[in-house]
Amino acid sequence: MNLKKCKHNDCNNKALVFSDFCFHHAENIDDLKNKIYDFIINNKNLKGYNFSFLDLTNIDFSKKDISYSIFSRCKFKNNNFSNATIVSSFFDFATLTDCNFTKSNTRFSVFGGSDMENVIFLDSTVIFSNFLGTNLKNANFNNSDLRYSRFVEANTEKATFKNCNLKNTIFLNTILEKNSLDGSNYEDAIIIKHDSSSQYNFF
């Protein structure tokens, strides 16, 4: 692991990769960002680093191992995460637009509070992961293993979970659109609604 505390006085944030300081306190931030971008592009093993608050638009993460890393509040757009390994990583409060996670191996990871629009997790393993309060507008999880993942208070507008393994997957106070679970074992999921007006009558 390459995670260490920012050396700025009274700062509890983690230091960015290649720096002793977090994003907000790092000096020569433009030079540092360029160094980090080159590192990401030229390496397959990105395990255990902090990339928080960086704009990582258009960077290709396909087939990379980004486990145990922190991407909190990062900006992603048009990123390719296909066939990536993502274990115990944090994408909390990140923005992900038009990103592709097809055939990714995602486990024990956190996407809580993130804004994910037009994101594809097709044919993926997404188990024991947290989507608390995540915006999943027009997200595609079809043909994926979603065991033990939690979609709590998530926005699932136009999101699909067809032909998925939903064993012990939690949907708490989440409005699921009609036919969005077609072909899935939703009887093995944990679906709890607190709002009586929520649209669960398609079972």
Buried (B, 14 or more C-beta within 10 A) or exposed (E): EBEEEBEBEEBEBBBBBBBBBBBEBBEEBEEBBEBBBEBBEEEEEBBBBBBBBBEBBEBBBBBBBBBBBBBBBBBBBEBBBBBBBBBBBBBBBBBBBBBBBBBBBBBBBBBBBBBBBBBBBBBBBBBBBBBBBBBBBBBBBBBBBBBBBBBBBBBBEBBBBBBBBBBBBBBBBBBBBEEBBBEBEBEEBEBEBEEEEBEBEEE
